[in-house]
Amino acid sequence: MSNLTDLTITQAITGLDNKDFTAVELAQSHIDAMAENKSLNAYITETPDIALRQAEASDKRRASGDAGALDGIPLAIKDLFCTNGVQTTAASRILDGFTPQYESTVTQKLFDAGSVMLGKTNLDEFAMGSSNTTSYYGNVINPWKRDSDNRDLTPGGSSGGSAAAVAARICMGATGTDTGGSIRQPAAFCGITGMKPTYGRCSRWGTIAFASSLDQAGTFARTVEDNALLLRTMSGHDPKDSTSANKDVPDFLAALDDNIKGKTIGIPKEYNIDGTPKEISELWQRGREWLENAGAKTIEVSLPHTQYALATYYVIAPAEASSNLARYDGVRYGHRAPEDDLTDMYEITRAEGFGEEVKRRIMIGTYSLSSGYYDAYYIKAQKVRRLISEDFMKAFEQCDAILTPTAPSAAFAIGDNEDDPIKMYLNDVFTVPASLAGLPGISVPAGLDANGLPLGLQIIGRPWDEENVLKIAGVIEKIANFTAIPKSVIKEAA
């Protein structure tokens, strides 16, 4: 049954409906694949018993004609979503062993639709990182390898475990969160499709917070259609989340009609950044030509405050993180240093419980919020954020969506850039602006670099216009016809 892991979500649903295989067989094939790919370290917690139990229940529902939209589909859950009775760690020592007694809204929606949980995927600690190397449980390894050498590559971050698991065929789809690019960048690095919806489209309730005004749940899968199916299930208003938008959820699948004639696609001139590899610039140009050949018009647009986006993000996000992470003090749950003095217990618990990158961001954030610096840094960053958002709104007066590269490079070797946080932060240069503006964006695999590694193209849309984003992404996917898969997956299939 190993070939079942090659199916897309839509293909698997058809097979289940046709009784070609059962949900238990589908789950077991993925559990077996997980066992063969433990070296990727994609999962922090595996839940095969839960998966098989859920699959058995799914088979009974399907037999009685009561199957949900995702019934029997094996998914991976980023270990930032609280799962009732299953350890949830945010990849941090400070939450090691924490078992929630409640379910996040996003995972509850997925389970209500019949999906099967294979486990909780690895990530950068508290979603802070672009390489998935800051996890307390060790780094994730990208299933892709360069043609030129055999070094282990990063899957991107922070949702690297989810992206690697989908690419390695050890789940059919996965949840992720995107704060500054943490779905789109790993999707590009792993040669899959990743969708960040509009801020407020999916509930944040039960999701461990990094930066509350930026964090947004989203999806990973191997096709645009599968992402649309997952997103339709995960979306919707949640009265438990004050940032959740009370908006109807469109039928995202219905938007995938390949008809973009008359659409205008913006090409932002500011994204022509010095030092961008020629292969990425050429792929961007090909993407533009693909859309023109499909009947769309492309125009140059300007996003003049793009140059300030990374600096703005790295003031706002750490500031919000320093506030959100103040609750981890060793008193109520998680890691606790065995100290008699209360102040020592607080200080040593947090020193032991947080990794270096999390400490760095807490300190940066606390500094920017401190007396005398709040106006100079945090308030100024919020003003620039508004200008960045207004740039997008002006651009959307001329176009229906924007096309850009997803990342400034293909996946890099684990350990590269580790000694320079600024280089690491630059991985999000193409994704952060849309996050600051709260816009929907998707990364679609569109080609390979000279070393045989995947490269992605990003489509950014107007607020609440995921339909056009998915429609345009579907056209690029069809024309690009990206069929490459990691060599490790090919070897297993053989």
N, C-alpha and C positions, 0 to 999 in steps of 0.2 A: 504493500500500500504506500510505498515511499513516494510514488509519483503524485499522490494526492497533495503533497506539499508544493507542487508546481502550479496548482490551480489558483486563479484569482478568486476573490470573494464571490463575485457574481457567478463565475463558473461553478464554484462549490455549491452555491445555493441551488443552481439548476440541477446539479448532480444529486443533491439531497432530495429535491422535489421528485426527481425521476427514479429515486431508489437505487441509484447506481452504487451507492455506499451509504453507510450510516454515519451519524454524528460521532458515535463512539470510535468508529474506524478512522474518521477524519482527525479526531483529537489524538488518538493513539499514534497516528503517523507523525504528527507534529511533536508529540512527547518523545518519540524515538529519535527524531531529528535533533531535538534539543540535547538529548544525551550524547549524540555524536558531535555536537558543536559547543561543548562546555568551555573549550579553550578560548572562545570569543568573549567569555565573561559578560554576555549580554543581559543575563538575568541576575538579580540579587536574590530573589526568592522564587523558586519554582513551585507550582501548585498542581501537580499532575492528578492527585486524588480529587481535588475540587473540579478540575477540568473534566475528568471522566464522569463524575457525578452529574455535573451540569449537562454533559453530552447525552447521558442516559435519559435525563428528563426531557431534553430536546427531542430525542427520537420518539418519546411517548407523545409529546405535543404534536409532532408532525404526523404521527400515525392517526391521531384523533382529529386532524385537520385544523389545528389551533396554533400553527407555527408563526413566530414573530418574524420581523423583517431581517433579523440577523441570526435566526435560530440555527444553532450548531456550529457557528463560525468561531474558530479558535483565535483569540486575540491576546496580545500582550499589553499590560498596563504599566505605564511609566510609574516608578516608585515615588511619585509625588502626589498621586491620587490616593486618598484614604480608602482602604478596603476593609470592610467589617470582618474582624476575626483573622486578618492576614497582616503580618508585619508590614509596616510602612515606615521607611527610613529617611527619605530624601537623600539617600547615599551618604548620610552623615553619622559619625560615631555618636553624636549627641542624641540621636533617635534610634540607635541600635536596640532592637527588641521591643520597640513601641508597637502595640497592636491596637488599632482603633476599634471602638465599639459602635461605629457608624459607617455609612457608605457615602462616598462623594456622589454628588448629583450626576456627574458625567458617567461614572461607572454604573450607577443604579439604572440609568437610562439604557446603557448597553446590555446589562443583564436582563432588564425587563423585555428587551427585544430578542432575548434568547441566546446571546453570545456566550462563549465559553472562555474562561480565564486560564491561560497557560502559566502565568506568573507575573512577577513585578520586575520591570526592566531597570537596568543600571543607568546612571546619569551623573553629570557633574554635581558635586555636593550642593544641595539647595538650588540646583539649576544654574549655578554660577560657573560658567566656563564655555569654551567653544571647541573642546577637544575630548571631553569625557575622560580626562586624566586626573580630575580632582576628587573622584569618588573615594570614600573610605574603604570601599570593597574592591578597589583596584580598577585599572582602566579597562575599557571595552576595546576590542580589536575589530577593526573593519574587516569584513570577509573579502574585500578586494585586495589585490596585491599589484604592485607595479610590474610591468614586463621586464624592467631593467634590473630590479633587485627584489629580494624577498623580505625586506624589512616590514615589520608590522606598522600599519597605518591607523591613524585616528579615524573614528567614524563621524567625527564632528560632535558638537554639543549644543545645548546640554542633553538633548534627548538622544544621545548616541546609542544607548542600549536598544531603544525602540527601533531606530533606523537600521541598526545592524541586524536585529532579529528579523525584520521584514525582508531585508536583502538576502539573508542567509536561509530563508525559507523555514525558519523555526517559529513562525507565526504568520497568519494571513494578513493581519493588519495590527495597528498599535495606536495607543493614545500617546500624545506628547503635549508639552506646553511650550509656548513661544513667547519669550519676553523681549528679546532683541534679535531673534533669528534662530532660536533653538529648535525649531521644526524644519525650517526651510534649508538651513545650512547643512545639517546632517543628512537630510534627504538628498541633497546634491552630492555630498561626499559618498553616499552609499548607493547611488544610482536608482533611487526610488522616487515616488511622488509624495510630497508633504504639504499639507494645507493649514495655514493659520487663518481662521475666520476673523471677522470684525470683532474688535473688543466689545464684549457684552453678549455675543451670539451664544456662547456656551457658558454655563454657570461655573463660577470659581468656588462654589461651596464645597468644602471637603478636600480642596486642593491646597497643599502646603504652600504658603506664600513666599515669594521672593520679593517682587516689586508689584504692589497691588494695582497700580494704575497701568501696568504693562502686561502682566501675566495673562495669557489666554490659552485655553485648551484647544487642541487641534488633532489632526489625524495623520497617520502614515499608512500607505498601502502601495501596491505595485502598479496601480492604474488610477487615472483620474476618476473613472467611474466608481471604483471601490471607495475612494476618498469621499465622493459625493454621497454614497450610501451610508458610510460611517458618520459623516457630518450631519446628515439629515436626522439620524437617530440621536446624536449627542446634543443637538441644538434645542433651544427653547427657553422661555422665561422661567426663572426660579425665584419665588418670593423669598427664599432664604438668603439670596445674594443681592445686595443693594446695587451692584454693578451690572446685574443681568438685565438685558433690555426686554421690555414687554412688546415684542414684535413677533408677528406670525413667521413660521419657518416655511420657506418656499420648498417646492419639490426640486431639489438640486439635480436629481437625475434627469428630470424633464428638460433641463437647460442644455444637456449634452446632445445637441442636434447638428453640430459641425457647420452651422450656418453663421458666418461672421461677415457676410457681405454687407457693406455699408458701415461697418464698425471702424472707428478711428483709434489707432494705437499710438500712444505717446512714447517717444524715445528721449529720455532725459539727458541733456548734454553734459550735466555735471557728473554723470556716472562714468564718463570717459576719464578714468583716474590714471595718473602717471604710474607706470610700473605694472599695470594690469597685463598678464601674459597675453601674447598675441593670439593664442588658441582660444582664449575666452572672448576676446574682442571679435574674432572671426565667427565664433559660434553665435554671438549676439547679432551680428550682421546677417547670418544665415536665418536666424529666427525671424528677423525683420522681413526678409525676403519670403520666407514661408507664409507669413501672415498676409503679405501683399498678394502672393499667388493664390491665396484662399479667398481673396475678395476684399480684404481690409485695406484701409489707407493708413500709412504711418506718417507721423509728423514729429519734428523735434519740439520738445517742450523744455521748460526751464524750471528747476527746483533750486533756486539760488542759495537757500540756507542749508543745503545738503552738507556743505563742508563743516558745519557746526554740529551735525547730528551725533557723531560718536562722543564728542566732548559733553554734549547735553545729556546723552544717555548715561554716561559714566559719572554724572553728578546725581541725576534723579534716581536711577536704579539703586545705587549703593545707599542713598539716603533712605529710601523706602525699606531696603533690606535691613538697615541698622535698627529701624523701628520694629519691623516684623520679627526679627530674630532676638529681640530683647526678652521674649517670653521663654526662651530656652535657658533656664537658670538652675536646673538640677533639682528643683523643688517638687514639681508635679509629675513629671514623666521623663523618660529617657535617661541618658548617662548622668551619674552623680558621683562626684569625687568624695571619698570618705573622710571629710574634714569636720572637726568639731566646731571650729569657728565659722559663723555664717558667712562672713565676707570672704574668708579663704575658700569656703565651699563654692560660692558663686564664681570667684575668679578662676580657681583651678578647674572647675567643671567646664567652664567655657573655653579655657585654654586647651584642655585635653579634648573637648568634644568637637570643636570646630577645626577644619583644615586651614592651611595657609591662605588660600584664595578667599575663603569666606571671612577670615579675620581681616584680610586686606580691605575687603569691601565694607565691612562693618566700620572699620576705622575711617575710611574715606567718607562714608556716609555720615558718621557721627560728627566728623570735622565740618562737613558742609552744612550741617544743621545747627552747629554750635553758635553761641552768642557772638556777634561780630562778623560772622561769615555767612549766616543764613541769607541775608539780602544779596551779598556779593556773589554767592554761588547758587544756592537752591532756587531762590526767586528769579534770578537772572536766567537760569536754565529753563524754568517753567515758561518764561516769556519767549525764549528762543523756540521752545517746543511748539508754542502756539504759531509762531512764524513758519515753522516747518510744516505744520498741518495746513496752514493757509496756502503755502506753496502748492501742495497737492490739490487743494480745492480749486485753485486758479487753473492748474493744469487740466483738471477734469472738466473745466468749462470748454476745453478744446478737444478732449479725447475721452474715450470710453474706458480705457485701461492703459496701463504702462508696462512696457517690457524692459527688463534689465537682466544682467547676469545675476545668479544667486550668490555666488561666492567669488572672491578674488583669486582663488586657486583651486586645484583639485585636492583631494585628501593628502595631508602631509604625514611624515613619519612620526610615530609617537616619540616624544622627547624634543622634537624640533620646536623652536619658539618658547620652550618652557622657561628659559632664563630671561625672557623679555616679555612682561605682561602686555606692553603696548602692542607688540607684534601680534600677540594672541587676540587682543581686543579688535585688531583690524580685520579679523575674519568676518566680522559682522557689518562691514562697511556698507554693503548693498542691502542689508535687511533691516538695520536699525531704524532708518527714516520712516518706513511704513509702520513699524511698531510704535514709534513715538506718536504717529498720527492715528493709531488705532485702526489701520486699514486692513482689509483682507488681502492675503498674498499666498501664492502657491509656487512651489518649485517642481519643475518637470525635467526628468533626465532627457538630454537632447543630443549628446555626443560623447566621444572619448578623447582624452588628450593623447599626446605622443607616447605616454607610458601605459596606455590602455585603461586609464582611470576615468570614471564618469564625471561629466560636467552638467550643470543644470541651468535652466533659464527660469526667471521669476516673472510672474504676472501679478501686478498690483492693481486693485480695483477701488472703486468708490466705496464709502461706508455702506454696508448692508447689501452690496452687489456681488455676493459670492457667485451668483448665477453666471454673470458675464465672465468672471475670473475662471470658473470651471469650464465654461464654453470655449474660451480662447485656449486654455490649457489643453483641452481635449483635441483641438485642432493641431496644436504643436505636437502633442503626443502621437497623433495619427501620422503626421508628415515625417517627423523625426524617426519614427519606427524604431525606437531604442529597444533592442532585443538582447543586448549584452547582459551577461550575468557573471557573478564572481567565479573564478576558476575553481574554488573550493566546492561550490555548489555543483559545477559540472562534474568534478571528480566523484562526488557522492552519488550523483545520478548514474554514472557509469558503473 
